C-alpha cells in the first residue's frame, strides 16, 4: 500500500508569487486592487487581511474599504461605480457573504467585467464557458496550477468534481473540460456517489462537509484535490476529505491547510496583474 505524495500548495504558491513580484517590478505602474468588506464577519476579515498582505509582498497597490453592516446597497454600488473609473484600481473584489439586505448578484453585476478579478460577473462566466477568458475564478484556477506544477496531465483522464457551486464546482468542471478531461459533476442528489468517486483519476471535492470523502470512496492511485475548509469535531481545521484514510489510497493529495488555500490568493494576484496589463500598465 503506497502513501500519497503531498501536493504542497504553500511551496507552489510561493514560487508563483515570486514570479508575480518580478513581473510587477518590471511594470511601469503598479497594478492596484480594491477590496470591499461589509460588516464584521471574522472569517472575511482574515481573508481580507491576507489579501492585503499578499498584495504588499508582490508590490501590488491595495486598498481596503471597510463598510459597516448597515451600509445601504446604493451606497455600496456608488463605491463600486467610483472604483470602476479609478485608473489606480485594476481589480475590484467584494468579499462575500454580504449582509442579507444587499443583493449579491446586483453587486457582482455592477463591477466592471474588466476589473472583475474574482471572475464572477456573468460576462466573465460566459467567457469561461467559451474558453475565451481574461480571468479565471481564483480557486479553480489554483487547482489547475497545482496539477500542472505537480506534473499531472488532465488530458483524457476521468475527472470527478463533487460540488456544483458557482464559485468552485461549475467553473472547476469547465477548466478540467478545457484541459481535455472527461468530467462528471456530483452533488447532493447524485445516486451511488461512492461508485462515481471511485471511478475518478482526478477527484476534486468542494462541498463544505468535514471529512466527507473517505478512503473507500477513492480509487487506487487517484489524484485527490481537497477544496474544503471545515472544522472537525475538535474544532481543528480540516477539509472535505478524510486525509488519513484517503492518503493511503491516493497517489497525490492536497492537505488542509496548506493545499488549495494558498493558491486562491495567488491567482487573485495573477488576475490583478493581467487586468493591469490589459489596461496598458505593462
Backbone torsions as a table, in degrees:
resi	resn	phi	psi	omega
1	UNK	NA	122.1	-178.5
2	UNK	-89.4	157.6	175.4
3	UNK	-106.3	135.3	-174.1
4	UNK	-61.7	146.5	170.6
5	UNK	-74.6	138.4	178.9
6	UNK	-83.7	128.5	172.5
7	UNK	-87.2	109.9	-172.4
8	UNK	-86.1	94.0	-177.9
9	UNK	-64.2	-34.1	179.9
10	UNK	-62.4	-45.5	-176.6
11	UNK	-68.0	-45.8	-179.1
12	UNK	-64.9	-41.2	178.7
13	UNK	-62.0	-41.1	-179.3
14	UNK	-63.0	-39.2	179.0
15	UNK	-64.8	-45.3	-179.0
16	UNK	-66.9	-39.3	-179.7
17	UNK	-65.7	-33.7	176.7
18	UNK	-63.9	-41.3	177.0
19	UNK	-63.9	-41.3	180.0
20	UNK	-63.3	-44.4	-179.5
21	UNK	-60.5	-39.6	178.9
22	UNK	-66.4	-39.7	178.9
23	UNK	-63.6	-44.1	-179.6
24	UNK	-64.6	-41.2	-179.1
25	UNK	-60.9	-28.5	-178.1
26	UNK	-86.6	-6.2	-178.7
27	UNK	-84.0	150.7	-177.1
28	UNK	-77.4	-26.1	175.1
29	UNK	-131.8	135.4	-178.8
30	UNK	-67.1	139.0	172.3
31	UNK	-63.6	156.6	-179.9
32	UNK	-130.2	137.7	178.4
33	UNK	-123.4	132.1	173.5
34	UNK	-112.1	127.1	177.8
35	UNK	-114.5	130.7	179.9
36	UNK	-112.7	129.9	176.3
37	UNK	-126.5	130.8	-179.4
38	UNK	-114.1	120.3	178.4
39	UNK	94.1	-170.6	-168.4
40	UNK	-116.5	24.5	-178.2
41	UNK	-58.0	116.9	-173.6
42	UNK	-61.0	-40.2	-179.9
43	UNK	-63.8	-42.4	179.0
44	UNK	-62.5	-38.8	179.9
45	UNK	-63.5	-38.4	177.6
46	UNK	-63.8	-47.0	179.8
47	UNK	-57.9	-44.9	-177.2
48	UNK	-64.5	-43.0	177.3
49	UNK	-59.3	-44.0	-179.6
50	UNK	-62.8	-39.7	179.8
51	UNK	-65.6	-43.2	-179.2
52	UNK	-62.4	-44.3	-179.7
53	UNK	-64.2	-44.3	-179.1
54	UNK	-62.6	-39.2	177.6
55	UNK	-61.2	-46.6	-179.6
56	UNK	-57.9	-43.3	-178.7
57	UNK	-66.4	-29.8	-178.1
58	UNK	-91.7	-3.0	-179.3
59	UNK	83.0	16.0	179.2
60	UNK	-91.9	131.1	176.1
61	UNK	-67.7	135.8	-179.1
62	UNK	-142.9	140.8	174.7
63	UNK	-130.4	142.7	-179.3
64	UNK	-113.9	127.3	177.5
65	UNK	-107.5	107.3	-179.4
66	UNK	-98.1	116.1	-177.6
67	UNK	-111.4	145.1	179.0
68	UNK	-67.3	155.9	179.7
69	UNK	-50.1	-36.4	-173.9
70	UNK	-84.1	4.9	-179.1
71	UNK	-54.1	133.0	178.9
72	UNK	-73.8	149.7	179.8
73	UNK	-57.0	-42.5	-178.9
74	UNK	-60.6	-35.6	179.9
75	UNK	-66.6	-41.9	178.3
76	UNK	-65.7	-43.1	179.9
77	UNK	-64.0	-36.2	179.0
78	UNK	-65.7	-38.2	177.0
79	UNK	-64.1	-42.8	178.4
80	UNK	-61.9	-43.4	178.3
81	UNK	-56.8	-42.3	-178.7
82	UNK	-66.2	-42.4	-179.2
83	UNK	-69.0	-31.9	177.9
84	UNK	-58.3	-31.3	-176.2
85	UNK	-103.9	5.2	-179.0
86	UNK	-87.8	115.1	-176.6
87	UNK	-66.2	-21.0	178.3
88	UNK	-69.1	-26.0	-171.4
89	UNK	-102.1	122.9	178.7
90	UNK	-106.0	-22.1	180.0
91	UNK	-133.4	137.4	176.6
92	UNK	-123.0	128.8	-179.0
93	UNK	-131.8	124.4	174.5
94	UNK	-102.9	118.7	-176.7
95	UNK	-68.7	125.8	177.5
96	UNK	-99.9	155.5	-0.8
97	UNK	-76.9	159.1	175.7
98	UNK	-99.6	159.9	174.7
99	UNK	-56.6	153.3	-171.3
100	UNK	-59.7	-27.2	-176.0
101	UNK	-80.5	-1.7	-179.3
102	UNK	-111.8	131.6	-178.9
103	UNK	-80.2	117.3	179.4
104	UNK	-59.1	-44.3	-176.1
105	UNK	-66.1	-38.2	178.9
106	UNK	-63.6	-38.1	-179.3
107	UNK	-69.3	-47.0	-178.9
108	UNK	-62.3	-41.1	-178.9
109	UNK	-68.4	-22.3	-177.8
110	UNK	-78.4	-24.4	179.6
111	UNK	-70.0	133.7	177.3
112	UNK	-58.5	130.7	178.7
113	UNK	-55.3	-25.8	-179.9
114	UNK	-74.9	-16.9	180.0
115	UNK	-115.9	7.9	-175.6
116	UNK	-83.1	76.5	-173.5
117	UNK	-75.1	-4.8	171.4
118	UNK	-86.7	-16.2	-178.0
119	UNK	60.3	42.9	178.8
120	UNK	-102.1	-17.1	-178.5
121	UNK	-63.4	144.6	-176.3
122	UNK	-58.0	-32.8	177.5
123	UNK	-61.8	-46.4	-179.0
124	UNK	-71.2	-35.1	176.8
125	UNK	-62.2	-43.4	179.0
126	UNK	-63.4	-39.4	-179.3
127	UNK	-68.9	-33.4	176.2
128	UNK	-65.1	-41.3	178.1
129	UNK	-56.9	-40.7	-178.4
130	UNK	-81.1	-14.2	-178.0
131	UNK	79.9	20.2	-179.2
132	UNK	-127.8	81.7	-168.5
133	UNK	-128.4	157.2	170.5
134	UNK	-94.5	-42.3	-175.3
135	UNK	-122.8	147.7	173.5
136	UNK	-117.5	146.9	175.0
137	UNK	-56.3	137.3	-165.6
138	UNK	-62.5	-41.5	-176.5
139	UNK	-70.4	-51.4	177.2
140	UNK	-59.5	-38.4	178.0
141	UNK	-62.8	-38.7	177.2
142	UNK	-63.0	-39.3	177.7
143	UNK	-61.9	-43.8	-179.8
144	UNK	-62.6	-37.9	177.0
145	UNK	-65.6	-41.5	178.5
146	UNK	-59.4	-43.7	-180.0
147	UNK	-63.7	-47.1	-178.0
148	UNK	-62.0	-46.2	-178.3
149	UNK	-67.9	-21.5	179.0
150	UNK	-93.1	4.8	178.5
151	UNK	71.6	25.7	-179.2
152	UNK	-97.6	115.5	-178.1
153	UNK	-88.9	126.9	-177.7
154	UNK	-81.1	-26.3	-172.2
155	UNK	-52.9	123.5	176.5
156	UNK	78.1	-2.3	-177.2
157	UNK	-83.9	152.4	171.5
158	UNK	-79.8	113.9	-178.2
159	UNK	-111.4	128.4	177.9
160	UNK	-119.1	126.0	176.9
161	UNK	-109.1	123.8	177.6
162	UNK	-102.6	110.4	-175.1
163	UNK	122.3	140.4	-176.1
164	UNK	-130.5	32.4	-179.9
165	UNK	-68.3	157.6	176.9
166	UNK	-69.8	-24.3	-176.0
167	UNK	-83.2	-38.5	-177.1
168	UNK	-122.6	-61.1	-169.1
169	UNK	-55.8	-54.5	-176.3
170	UNK	-66.2	-51.1	178.4
171	UNK	-63.8	-32.0	177.4
172	UNK	-59.5	-44.9	179.0
173	UNK	-60.5	-41.6	-179.7
174	UNK	-65.1	-41.3	-178.3
175	UNK	-67.7	-38.5	176.9
176	UNK	-65.8	-37.9	177.4
177	UNK	-65.1	-43.7	177.0
178	UNK	-60.7	-28.3	179.0
179	UNK	-89.3	14.2	176.1
180	UNK	69.7	27.5	169.8
181	UNK	-81.8	158.3	172.0
182	UNK	-98.4	115.9	-163.4
183	UNK	-112.2	133.3	171.5
184	UNK	-118.9	132.5	177.4
185	UNK	-107.9	123.5	178.8
186	UNK	-107.8	157.2	-178.4
187	UNK	-156.4	-170.5	-172.9
188	UNK	-63.5	-19.3	-179.0
189	UNK	-98.8	2.2	-178.3
190	UNK	-67.0	131.5	176.7
191	UNK	-85.9	146.7	177.7
192	UNK	51.2	52.1	-175.9
193	UNK	-54.5	-45.7	-176.1
194	UNK	-61.2	-34.8	178.6
195	UNK	-64.1	-41.6	-179.4
196	UNK	-69.4	-46.0	-177.5
197	UNK	-65.0	-32.7	179.4
198	UNK	-66.5	-21.7	-177.6
199	UNK	-83.0	-5.3	-172.7
200	UNK	-78.9	135.0	165.5
201	UNK	-81.3	-37.0	176.6
202	UNK	-127.0	121.8	-177.1
203	UNK	-117.1	120.1	178.2
204	UNK	-113.7	124.3	-173.3
205	UNK	-117.5	122.2	-178.6
206	UNK	-146.6	76.0	-177.1
207	UNK	-125.1	-12.3	178.2
208	UNK	75.1	31.9	175.7
209	UNK	-126.1	117.3	-171.7
210	UNK	-56.4	127.8	172.7
211	UNK	52.2	33.8	-175.0
212	UNK	-69.0	-40.6	-178.6
213	UNK	-88.4	119.4	-177.3
214	UNK	-108.9	167.8	-174.8
215	UNK	-53.8	-34.3	-178.3
216	UNK	-74.6	-6.2	179.6
217	UNK	-100.1	4.8	-174.4
218	UNK	-121.6	134.7	178.4
219	UNK	-74.7	149.7	178.8
220	UNK	-56.1	126.0	175.7
221	UNK	82.9	8.1	179.9
222	UNK	-70.9	155.3	171.4
223	UNK	-94.0	124.5	-174.9
224	UNK	-118.7	120.2	-180.0
225	UNK	-111.3	118.8	-175.0
226	UNK	-104.5	109.5	-178.5
227	UNK	-91.9	-7.9	-174.6
228	UNK	-67.5	148.5	170.9
229	UNK	-133.4	94.8	-173.6
230	UNK	-125.9	178.4	171.5
231	UNK	-119.7	136.2	177.8
232	UNK	-83.5	-173.3	-175.1
233	UNK	-62.0	-20.8	178.3
234	UNK	-97.5	7.8	180.0
235	UNK	80.1	9.9	-178.6
236	UNK	-86.4	142.9	179.9
237	UNK	-62.7	132.3	177.5
238	UNK	-151.1	178.3	-179.0
239	UNK	-108.0	-167.7	176.5
240	UNK	-81.4	-10.2	-177.2
241	UNK	-107.7	135.6	174.9
242	UNK	-76.9	94.6	-170.2
243	UNK	-54.3	-44.8	-173.8
244	UNK	-59.7	-47.1	-177.3
245	UNK	-79.9	-35.8	-176.5
246	UNK	-73.3	-34.6	-178.5
247	UNK	-65.6	-16.2	177.6
248	UNK	-81.8	-14.9	-175.4
249	UNK	-110.2	-38.6	-173.7
250	UNK	-73.3	161.3	173.9
251	UNK	-91.6	-34.6	175.8
252	UNK	-135.6	148.1	177.9
253	UNK	-150.5	146.3	173.8
254	UNK	-96.1	136.6	177.0
255	UNK	-82.9	163.4	169.8
256	UNK	-131.1	120.4	-2.3
257	UNK	-77.9	175.5	173.0
258	UNK	96.6	9.6	178.2
259	UNK	-108.7	-97.6	-177.6
260	UNK	-70.8	-34.8	-174.4
261	UNK	-47.0	-56.1	-177.5
262	UNK	-62.3	-22.7	-177.7
263	UNK	-75.1	-28.7	-174.6
264	UNK	-62.8	-49.8	179.7
265	UNK	-67.5	-34.5	178.6
266	UNK	-59.5	-43.0	179.1
267	UNK	-69.0	-30.5	175.2
268	UNK	-62.9	-43.2	177.6
269	UNK	-61.5	-43.3	-179.2
270	UNK	-61.4	-43.9	178.6
271	UNK	-63.2	-38.8	-179.0
272	UNK	-65.5	-41.3	178.1
273	UNK	-64.6	-42.2	179.7
274	UNK	-61.4	-43.1	179.2
275	UNK	-61.8	-41.8	179.3
276	UNK	-63.2	-39.9	179.2
277	UNK	-67.0	-40.2	176.5
278	UNK	-60.2	-30.8	-179.1
279	UNK	-86.1	3.9	175.4
280	UNK	88.3	19.3	-178.1
281	UNK	-88.8	1.2	-177.2
282	UNK	-64.0	NA	NA
